[in-house]
């Protein structure tokens, strides 16, 4: 699913697990039968959300463990 407009409420079906990468976390609410998560982060922040049929979980942002050498 790409390029959603403001006010859209798509429904996603899946069997076990879904990972969502959200580019504007402040504008997204994740709803599951057990719990809603809103907002999932500040405006314009990228977030990854793991969703199962029971719940949604915001994953920690990726943090590199080593510096990339210049060159």
PDB file of N, CA, C and O in Angstrom:
ATOM      1  N   UNK A   1       0.856  -1.158   0.000  1.00  0.00           N
ATOM      2  CA  UNK A   1       0.000   0.000   0.000  1.00  0.00           C
ATOM      3  C   UNK A   1       0.908   1.228   0.000  1.00  0.00           C
ATOM      4  O   UNK A   1       1.813   1.335   0.827  1.00  0.00           O
ATOM      5  N   UNK A   2       0.666   2.146  -0.922  1.00  0.00           N
ATOM      6  CA  UNK A   2       1.543   3.307  -1.048  1.00  0.00           C
ATOM      7  C   UNK A   2       0.720   4.566  -1.249  1.00  0.00           C
ATOM      8  O   UNK A   2      -0.408   4.516  -1.740  1.00  0.00           O
ATOM      9  N   UNK A   3       1.295   5.689  -0.867  1.00  0.00           N
ATOM     10  CA  UNK A   3       0.746   6.989  -1.185  1.00  0.00           C
ATOM     11  C   UNK A   3      -0.661   7.257  -0.685  1.00  0.00           C
ATOM     12  O   UNK A   3      -1.492   7.757  -1.443  1.00  0.00           O
ATOM     13  N   UNK A   4      -0.947   6.944   0.549  1.00  0.00           N
ATOM     14  CA  UNK A   4      -2.279   7.212   1.092  1.00  0.00           C
ATOM     15  C   UNK A   4      -2.489   8.709   1.282  1.00  0.00           C
ATOM     16  O   UNK A   4      -1.550   9.448   1.578  1.00  0.00           O
ATOM     17  N   UNK A   5      -3.703   9.133   1.113  1.00  0.00           N
ATOM     18  CA  UNK A   5      -4.087  10.526   1.318  1.00  0.00           C
ATOM     19  C   UNK A   5      -4.656  10.700   2.719  1.00  0.00           C
ATOM     20  O   UNK A   5      -5.090   9.731   3.342  1.00  0.00           O
ATOM     21  N   UNK A   6      -4.654  11.927   3.211  1.00  0.00           N
ATOM     22  CA  UNK A   6      -5.229  12.243   4.509  1.00  0.00           C
ATOM     23  C   UNK A   6      -6.684  11.793   4.569  1.00  0.00           C
ATOM     24  O   UNK A   6      -7.449  12.011   3.630  1.00  0.00           O
ATOM     25  N   UNK A   7      -7.058  11.166   5.676  1.00  0.00           N
ATOM     26  CA  UNK A   7      -8.434  10.730   5.871  1.00  0.00           C
ATOM     27  C   UNK A   7      -8.723   9.320   5.398  1.00  0.00           C
ATOM     28  O   UNK A   7      -9.796   8.792   5.687  1.00  0.00           O
ATOM     29  N   UNK A   8      -7.800   8.690   4.678  1.00  0.00           N
ATOM     30  CA  UNK A   8      -8.017   7.319   4.229  1.00  0.00           C
ATOM     31  C   UNK A   8      -7.872   6.353   5.391  1.00  0.00           C
ATOM     32  O   UNK A   8      -7.042   6.558   6.277  1.00  0.00           O
ATOM     33  N   UNK A   9      -8.676   5.302   5.389  1.00  0.00           N
ATOM     34  CA  UNK A   9      -8.632   4.273   6.431  1.00  0.00           C
ATOM     35  C   UNK A   9      -8.616   2.893   5.789  1.00  0.00           C
ATOM     36  O   UNK A   9      -9.635   2.202   5.783  1.00  0.00           O
ATOM     37  N   UNK A  10      -7.473   2.483   5.249  1.00  0.00           N
ATOM     38  CA  UNK A  10      -7.425   1.177   4.598  1.00  0.00           C
ATOM     39  C   UNK A  10      -7.452   0.042   5.620  1.00  0.00           C
ATOM     40  O   UNK A  10      -7.006   0.200   6.756  1.00  0.00           O
ATOM     41  N   UNK A  11      -7.973  -1.081   5.203  1.00  0.00           N
ATOM     42  CA  UNK A  11      -7.971  -2.292   6.011  1.00  0.00           C
ATOM     43  C   UNK A  11      -6.986  -3.256   5.385  1.00  0.00           C
ATOM     44  O   UNK A  11      -7.001  -3.473   4.173  1.00  0.00           O
ATOM     45  N   UNK A  12      -6.127  -3.836   6.213  1.00  0.00           N
ATOM     46  CA  UNK A  12      -5.120  -4.776   5.734  1.00  0.00           C
ATOM     47  C   UNK A  12      -5.433  -6.138   6.326  1.00  0.00           C
ATOM     48  O   UNK A  12      -5.620  -6.268   7.536  1.00  0.00           O
ATOM     49  N   UNK A  13      -5.489  -7.150   5.479  1.00  0.00           N
ATOM     50  CA  UNK A  13      -5.714  -8.525   5.942  1.00  0.00           C
ATOM     51  C   UNK A  13      -4.420  -9.299   5.831  1.00  0.00           C
ATOM     52  O   UNK A  13      -3.677  -9.145   4.861  1.00  0.00           O
ATOM     53  N   UNK A  14      -4.146 -10.132   6.824  1.00  0.00           N
ATOM     54  CA  UNK A  14      -2.951 -10.958   6.807  1.00  0.00           C
ATOM     55  C   UNK A  14      -3.203 -12.170   7.691  1.00  0.00           C
ATOM     56  O   UNK A  14      -4.127 -12.167   8.505  1.00  0.00           O
ATOM     57  N   UNK A  15      -2.385 -13.205   7.534  1.00  0.00           N
ATOM     58  CA  UNK A  15      -2.633 -14.439   8.270  1.00  0.00           C
ATOM     59  C   UNK A  15      -1.917 -14.492   9.619  1.00  0.00           C
ATOM     60  O   UNK A  15      -2.497 -14.990  10.584  1.00  0.00           O
ATOM     61  N   UNK A  16      -0.711 -14.013   9.723  1.00  0.00           N
ATOM     62  CA  UNK A  16       0.056 -14.139  10.962  1.00  0.00           C
ATOM     63  C   UNK A  16       0.627 -12.820  11.455  1.00  0.00           C
ATOM     64  O   UNK A  16       0.375 -12.405  12.586  1.00  0.00           O
ATOM     65  N   UNK A  17       1.402 -12.162  10.590  1.00  0.00           N
ATOM     66  CA  UNK A  17       2.201 -11.021  10.993  1.00  0.00           C
ATOM     67  C   UNK A  17       2.345 -10.055   9.825  1.00  0.00           C
ATOM     68  O   UNK A  17       2.471 -10.471   8.674  1.00  0.00           O
ATOM     69  N   UNK A  18       2.327  -8.777  10.130  1.00  0.00           N
ATOM     70  CA  UNK A  18       2.582  -7.757   9.115  1.00  0.00           C
ATOM     71  C   UNK A  18       3.557  -6.742   9.695  1.00  0.00           C
ATOM     72  O   UNK A  18       3.479  -6.410  10.878  1.00  0.00           O
ATOM     73  N   UNK A  19       4.472  -6.248   8.872  1.00  0.00           N
ATOM     74  CA  UNK A  19       5.369  -5.162   9.253  1.00  0.00           C
ATOM     75  C   UNK A  19       5.012  -3.964   8.385  1.00  0.00           C
ATOM     76  O   UNK A  19       4.955  -4.073   7.160  1.00  0.00           O
ATOM     77  N   UNK A  20       4.773  -2.829   9.016  1.00  0.00           N
ATOM     78  CA  UNK A  20       4.449  -1.605   8.290  1.00  0.00           C
ATOM     79  C   UNK A  20       5.559  -0.597   8.509  1.00  0.00           C
ATOM     80  O   UNK A  20       5.995  -0.382   9.640  1.00  0.00           O
ATOM     81  N   UNK A  21       6.017   0.018   7.435  1.00  0.00           N
ATOM     82  CA  UNK A  21       6.960   1.126   7.529  1.00  0.00           C
ATOM     83  C   UNK A  21       6.153   2.379   7.231  1.00  0.00           C
ATOM     84  O   UNK A  21       5.590   2.522   6.146  1.00  0.00           O
ATOM     85  N   UNK A  22       6.100   3.284   8.199  1.00  0.00           N
ATOM     86  CA  UNK A  22       5.269   4.478   8.102  1.00  0.00           C
ATOM     87  C   UNK A  22       6.163   5.695   8.028  1.00  0.00           C
ATOM     88  O   UNK A  22       7.039   5.874   8.874  1.00  0.00           O
ATOM     89  N   UNK A  23       5.952   6.542   7.022  1.00  0.00           N
ATOM     90  CA  UNK A  23       6.787   7.714   6.807  1.00  0.00           C
ATOM     91  C   UNK A  23       6.356   8.944   7.577  1.00  0.00           C
ATOM     92  O   UNK A  23       7.155   9.867   7.737  1.00  0.00           O
ATOM     93  N   UNK A  24       5.133   8.995   8.058  1.00  0.00           N
ATOM     94  CA  UNK A  24       4.650  10.115   8.864  1.00  0.00           C
ATOM     95  C   UNK A  24       3.911   9.538  10.063  1.00  0.00           C
ATOM     96  O   UNK A  24       2.682   9.480  10.082  1.00  0.00           O
ATOM     97  N   UNK A  25       4.676   9.115  11.061  1.00  0.00           N
ATOM     98  CA  UNK A  25       4.117   8.388  12.192  1.00  0.00           C
ATOM     99  C   UNK A  25       3.046   9.169  12.942  1.00  0.00           C
ATOM    100  O   UNK A  25       2.134   8.564  13.507  1.00  0.00           O
ATOM    101  N   UNK A  26       3.130  10.483  12.962  1.00  0.00           N
ATOM    102  CA  UNK A  26       2.154  11.289  13.680  1.00  0.00           C
ATOM    103  C   UNK A  26       0.774  11.267  13.050  1.00  0.00           C
ATOM    104  O   UNK A  26      -0.202  11.654  13.693  1.00  0.00           O
ATOM    105  N   UNK A  27       0.674  10.826  11.815  1.00  0.00           N
ATOM    106  CA  UNK A  27      -0.605  10.825  11.126  1.00  0.00           C
ATOM    107  C   UNK A  27      -1.248   9.463  11.026  1.00  0.00           C
ATOM    108  O   UNK A  27      -2.197   9.288  10.262  1.00  0.00           O
ATOM    109  N   UNK A  28      -0.754   8.482  11.784  1.00  0.00           N
ATOM    110  CA  UNK A  28      -1.244   7.114  11.628  1.00  0.00           C
ATOM    111  C   UNK A  28      -1.732   6.550  12.956  1.00  0.00           C
ATOM    112  O   UNK A  28      -1.086   6.705  13.993  1.00  0.00           O
ATOM    113  N   UNK A  29      -2.881   5.896  12.899  1.00  0.00           N
ATOM    114  CA  UNK A  29      -3.405   5.125  14.023  1.00  0.00           C
ATOM    115  C   UNK A  29      -3.465   3.676  13.587  1.00  0.00           C
ATOM    116  O   UNK A  29      -3.981   3.377  12.510  1.00  0.00           O
ATOM    117  N   UNK A  30      -2.946   2.770  14.405  1.00  0.00           N
ATOM    118  CA  UNK A  30      -3.028   1.340  14.132  1.00  0.00           C
ATOM    119  C   UNK A  30      -4.119   0.781  15.028  1.00  0.00           C
ATOM    120  O   UNK A  30      -4.083   0.964  16.244  1.00  0.00           O
ATOM    121  N   UNK A  31      -5.094   0.097  14.426  1.00  0.00           N
ATOM    122  CA  UNK A  31      -6.196  -0.486  15.197  1.00  0.00           C
ATOM    123  C   UNK A  31      -6.169  -1.996  15.049  1.00  0.00           C
ATOM    124  O   UNK A  31      -6.098  -2.528  13.941  1.00  0.00           O
ATOM    125  N   UNK A  32      -6.227  -2.674  16.179  1.00  0.00           N
ATOM    126  CA  UNK A  32      -6.370  -4.132  16.195  1.00  0.00           C
ATOM    127  C   UNK A  32      -7.580  -4.435  17.075  1.00  0.00           C
ATOM    128  O   UNK A  32      -8.047  -3.552  17.794  1.00  0.00           O
ATOM    129  N   UNK A  33      -8.095  -5.654  17.036  1.00  0.00           N
ATOM    130  CA  UNK A  33      -9.241  -5.967  17.890  1.00  0.00           C
ATOM    131  C   UNK A  33      -8.973  -5.747  19.379  1.00  0.00           C
ATOM    132  O   UNK A  33      -9.899  -5.446  20.133  1.00  0.00           O
ATOM    133  N   UNK A  34      -7.726  -5.892  19.808  1.00  0.00           N
ATOM    134  CA  UNK A  34      -7.403  -5.776  21.222  1.00  0.00           C
ATOM    135  C   UNK A  34      -7.018  -4.371  21.671  1.00  0.00           C
ATOM    136  O   UNK A  34      -7.297  -3.993  22.809  1.00  0.00           O
ATOM    137  N   UNK A  35      -6.375  -3.581  20.789  1.00  0.00           N
ATOM    138  CA  UNK A  35      -5.819  -2.302  21.234  1.00  0.00           C
ATOM    139  C   UNK A  35      -5.548  -1.380  20.053  1.00  0.00           C
ATOM    140  O   UNK A  35      -5.167  -1.837  18.975  1.00  0.00           O
ATOM    141  N   UNK A  36      -5.744  -0.076  20.258  1.00  0.00           N
ATOM    142  CA  UNK A  36      -5.367   0.935  19.275  1.00  0.00           C
ATOM    143  C   UNK A  36      -4.054   1.575  19.696  1.00  0.00           C
ATOM    144  O   UNK A  36      -3.801   1.747  20.889  1.00  0.00           O
ATOM    145  N   UNK A  37      -3.217   1.928  18.728  1.00  0.00           N
ATOM    146  CA  UNK A  37      -1.986   2.672  18.987  1.00  0.00           C
ATOM    147  C   UNK A  37      -2.092   3.971  18.193  1.00  0.00           C
ATOM    148  O   UNK A  37      -2.196   3.952  16.967  1.00  0.00           O
ATOM    149  N   UNK A  38      -2.064   5.090  18.898  1.00  0.00           N
ATOM    150  CA  UNK A  38      -2.161   6.388  18.207  1.00  0.00           C
ATOM    151  C   UNK A  38      -1.575   7.483  19.066  1.00  0.00           C
ATOM    152  O   UNK A  38      -1.812   7.485  20.274  1.00  0.00           O
ATOM    153  N   UNK A  39      -0.831   8.404  18.517  1.00  0.00           N
ATOM    154  CA  UNK A  39      -0.101   8.216  17.263  1.00  0.00           C
ATOM    155  C   UNK A  39       1.060   7.263  17.494  1.00  0.00           C
ATOM    156  O   UNK A  39       1.423   6.981  18.637  1.00  0.00           O
ATOM    157  N   UNK A  40       1.631   6.777  16.429  1.00  0.00           N
ATOM    158  CA  UNK A  40       2.739   5.830  16.585  1.00  0.00           C
ATOM    159  C   UNK A  40       4.089   6.531  16.677  1.00  0.00           C
ATOM    160  O   UNK A  40       5.120   5.876  16.831  1.00  0.00           O
ATOM    161  N   UNK A  41       4.088   7.854  16.583  1.00  0.00           N
ATOM    162  CA  UNK A  41       5.309   8.647  16.712  1.00  0.00           C
ATOM    163  C   UNK A  41       5.042  10.079  16.312  1.00  0.00           C
ATOM    164  O   UNK A  41       3.914  10.422  15.958  1.00  0.00           O
ATOM    165  N   UNK A  42       6.065  10.928  16.363  1.00  0.00           N
ATOM    166  CA  UNK A  42       5.917  12.330  15.973  1.00  0.00           C
ATOM    167  C   UNK A  42       5.704  12.489  14.471  1.00  0.00           C
ATOM    168  O   UNK A  42       6.023  11.597  13.686  1.00  0.00           O
ATOM    169  N   UNK A  43       5.159  13.642  14.087  1.00  0.00           N
ATOM    170  CA  UNK A  43       4.977  13.946  12.662  1.00  0.00           C
ATOM    171  C   UNK A  43       6.297  13.845  11.927  1.00  0.00           C
ATOM    172  O   UNK A  43       7.344  14.215  12.458  1.00  0.00           O
ATOM    173  N   UNK A  44       6.248  13.357  10.739  1.00  0.00           N
ATOM    174  CA  UNK A  44       7.359  13.169   9.789  1.00  0.00           C
ATOM    175  C   UNK A  44       8.375  12.108  10.210  1.00  0.00           C
ATOM    176  O   UNK A  44       9.313  11.849   9.457  1.00  0.00           O
ATOM    177  N   UNK A  45       8.230  11.493  11.365  1.00  0.00           N
ATOM    178  CA  UNK A  45       9.181  10.465  11.784  1.00  0.00           C
ATOM    179  C   UNK A  45       8.818   9.122  11.149  1.00  0.00           C
ATOM    180  O   UNK A  45       7.644   8.762  11.061  1.00  0.00           O
ATOM    181  N   UNK A  46       9.835   8.395  10.712  1.00  0.00           N
ATOM    182  CA  UNK A  46       9.638   7.060  10.158  1.00  0.00           C
ATOM    183  C   UNK A  46       9.582   6.064  11.307  1.00  0.00           C
ATOM    184  O   UNK A  46      10.430   6.086  12.199  1.00  0.00           O
ATOM    185  N   UNK A  47       8.584   5.195  11.283  1.00  0.00           N
ATOM    186  CA  UNK A  47       8.432   4.151  12.302  1.00  0.00           C
ATOM    187  C   UNK A  47       8.153   2.825  11.623  1.00  0.00           C
ATOM    188  O   UNK A  47       7.583   2.776  10.533  1.00  0.00           O
ATOM    189  N   UNK A  48       8.561   1.749  12.280  1.00  0.00           N
ATOM    190  CA  UNK A  48       8.229   0.395  11.856  1.00  0.00           C
ATOM    191  C   UNK A  48       7.305  -0.182  12.919  1.00  0.00           C
ATOM    192  O   UNK A  48       7.614  -0.151  14.111  1.00  0.00           O
ATOM    193  N   UNK A  49       6.161  -0.713  12.472  1.00  0.00           N
ATOM    194  CA  UNK A  49       5.176  -1.275  13.390  1.00  0.00           C
ATOM    195  C   UNK A  49       4.965  -2.741  13.033  1.00  0.00           C
ATOM    196  O   UNK A  49       4.711  -3.086  11.879  1.00  0.00           O
ATOM    197  N   UNK A  50       5.076  -3.590  14.040  1.00  0.00           N
ATOM    198  CA  UNK A  50       4.800  -5.022  13.885  1.00  0.00           C
ATOM    199  C   UNK A  50       3.359  -5.236  14.328  1.00  0.00           C
ATOM    200  O   UNK A  50       2.983  -4.853  15.436  1.00  0.00           O
ATOM    201  N   UNK A  51       2.552  -5.847  13.465  1.00  0.00           N
ATOM    202  CA  UNK A  51       1.135  -6.034  13.759  1.00  0.00           C
ATOM    203  C   UNK A  51       0.788  -7.509  13.652  1.00  0.00           C
ATOM    204  O   UNK A  51       1.109  -8.168  12.663  1.00  0.00           O
ATOM    205  N   UNK A  52       0.123  -8.021  14.691  1.00  0.00           N
ATOM    206  CA  UNK A  52      -0.468  -9.351  14.642  1.00  0.00           C
ATOM    207  C   UNK A  52      -1.973  -9.169  14.798  1.00  0.00           C
ATOM    208  O   UNK A  52      -2.447  -8.045  14.963  1.00  0.00           O
ATOM    209  N   UNK A  53      -2.713 -10.243  14.748  1.00  0.00           N
ATOM    210  CA  UNK A  53      -4.157 -10.124  14.908  1.00  0.00           C
ATOM    211  C   UNK A  53      -4.529  -9.649  16.308  1.00  0.00           C
ATOM    212  O   UNK A  53      -5.614  -9.100  16.503  1.00  0.00           O
ATOM    213  N   UNK A  54      -3.655  -9.847  17.276  1.00  0.00           N
ATOM    214  CA  UNK A  54      -3.954  -9.471  18.654  1.00  0.00           C
ATOM    215  C   UNK A  54      -3.476  -8.071  19.027  1.00  0.00           C
ATOM    216  O   UNK A  54      -4.131  -7.394  19.819  1.00  0.00           O
ATOM    217  N   UNK A  55      -2.356  -7.624  18.477  1.00  0.00           N
ATOM    218  CA  UNK A  55      -1.834  -6.317  18.904  1.00  0.00           C
ATOM    219  C   UNK A  55      -0.863  -5.718  17.887  1.00  0.00           C
ATOM    220  O   UNK A  55      -0.427  -6.376  16.942  1.00  0.00           O
ATOM    221  N   UNK A  56      -0.546  -4.453  18.119  1.00  0.00           N
ATOM    222  CA  UNK A  56       0.473  -3.763  17.343  1.00  0.00           C
ATOM    223  C   UNK A  56       1.600  -3.349  18.265  1.00  0.00           C
ATOM    224  O   UNK A  56       1.369  -3.022  19.429  1.00  0.00           O
ATOM    225  N   UNK A  57       2.812  -3.362  17.753  1.00  0.00           N
ATOM    226  CA  UNK A  57       3.991  -3.018  18.564  1.00  0.00           C
ATOM    227  C   UNK A  57       4.913  -2.129  17.746  1.00  0.00           C
ATOM    228  O   UNK A  57       5.272  -2.471  16.619  1.00  0.00           O
ATOM    229  N   UNK A  58       5.296  -0.994  18.306  1.00  0.00           N
ATOM    230  CA  UNK A  58       6.237  -0.101  17.639  1.00  0.00           C
ATOM    231  C   UNK A  58       7.640  -0.638  17.893  1.00  0.00           C
ATOM    232  O   UNK A  58       8.046  -0.800  19.044  1.00  0.00           O
ATOM    233  N   UNK A  59       8.377  -0.912  16.825  1.00  0.00           N
ATOM    234  CA  UNK A  59       9.734  -1.439  16.968  1.00  0.00           C
ATOM    235  C   UNK A  59      10.712  -0.295  17.156  1.00  0.00           C
ATOM    236  O   UNK A  59      10.464   0.823  16.705  1.00  0.00           O
ATOM    237  N   UNK A  60      11.799  -0.569  17.807  1.00  0.00           N
ATOM    238  CA  UNK A  60      12.829   0.441  18.033  1.00  0.00           C
ATOM    239  C   UNK A  60      13.427   0.861  16.692  1.00  0.00           C
ATOM    240  O   UNK A  60      13.631   0.027  15.810  1.00  0.00           O
ATOM    241  N   UNK A  61      13.706   2.156  16.543  1.00  0.00           N
ATOM    242  CA  UNK A  61      14.343   2.607  15.295  1.00  0.00           C
ATOM    243  C   UNK A  61      15.697   1.939  15.109  1.00  0.00           C
ATOM    244  O   UNK A  61      16.383   1.632  16.083  1.00  0.00           O
ATOM    245  N   UNK A  62      16.078   1.716  13.856  1.00  0.00           N
ATOM    246  CA  UNK A  62      17.361   1.123  13.541  1.00  0.00           C
ATOM    247  C   UNK A  62      18.481   2.048  13.961  1.00  0.00           C
ATOM    248  O   UNK A  62      18.474   3.233  13.629  1.00  0.00           O
ATOM    249  N   UNK A  63      19.445   1.508  14.694  1.00  0.00           N
ATOM    250  CA  UNK A  63      20.621   2.273  15.109  1.00  0.00           C
ATOM    251  C   UNK A  63      21.864   1.509  14.685  1.00  0.00           C
ATOM    252  O   UNK A  63      22.111   0.406  15.172  1.00  0.00           O
ATOM    253  N   UNK A  64      22.645   2.081  13.786  1.00  0.00           N
ATOM    254  CA  UNK A  64      23.870   1.367  13.367  1.00  0.00           C
ATOM    255  C   UNK A  64      24.780   1.121  14.560  1.00  0.00           C
ATOM    256  O   UNK A  64      24.877   1.951  15.463  1.00  0.00           O
ATOM    257  N   UNK A  65      25.444  -0.027  14.553  1.00  0.00           N
ATOM    258  CA  UNK A  65      26.333  -0.352  15.665  1.00  0.00           C
ATOM    259  C   UNK A  65      27.771   0.070  15.401  1.00  0.00           C
ATOM    260  O   UNK A  65      28.575   0.133  16.331  1.00  0.00           O
ATOM    261  N   UNK A  66      28.104   0.356  14.169  1.00  0.00           N
ATOM    262  CA  UNK A  66      29.470   0.759  13.855  1.00  0.00           C
ATOM    263  C   UNK A  66      29.427   1.908  12.841  1.00  0.00           C
ATOM    264  O   UNK A  66      28.525   1.989  12.007  1.00  0.00           O
ATOM    265  N   UNK A  67      30.395   2.764  12.933  1.00  0.00           N
ATOM    266  CA  UNK A  67      30.484   3.877  11.978  1.00  0.00           C
ATOM    267  C   UNK A  67      30.898   3.355  10.620  1.00  0.00           C
ATOM    268  O   UNK A  67      31.673   2.403  10.527  1.00  0.00           O
ATOM    269  N   UNK A  68      30.392   3.965   9.576  1.00  0.00           N
ATOM    270  CA  UNK A  68      30.789   3.617   8.212  1.00  0.00           C
ATOM    271  C   UNK A  68      32.032   4.431   7.870  1.00  0.00           C
ATOM    272  O   UNK A  68      32.007   5.659   7.954  1.00  0.00           O
ATOM    273  N   UNK A  69      33.113   3.765   7.487  1.00  0.00           N
ATOM    274  CA  UNK A  69      34.344   4.493   7.201  1.00  0.00           C
ATOM    275  C   UNK A  69      34.188   5.433   6.015  1.00  0.00           C
ATOM    276  O   UNK A  69      33.550   5.086   5.021  1.00  0.00           O
ATOM    277  N   UNK A  70      34.763   6.606   6.118  1.00  0.00           N
ATOM    278  CA  UNK A  70      34.751   7.578   5.006  1.00  0.00           C
ATOM    279  C   UNK A  70      35.701   7.099   3.933  1.00  0.00           C
ATOM    280  O   UNK A  70      36.707   6.448   4.215  1.00  0.00           O
ATOM    281  N   UNK A  71      35.374   7.424   2.721  1.00  0.00           N
ATOM    282  CA  UNK A  71      36.329   7.024   1.714  1.00  0.00           C
ATOM    283  C   UNK A  71      35.790   6.930   0.419  1.00  0.00           C
ATOM    284  O   UNK A  71      36.507   6.597  -0.525  1.00  0.00           O
TER     285      UNK A  71
END
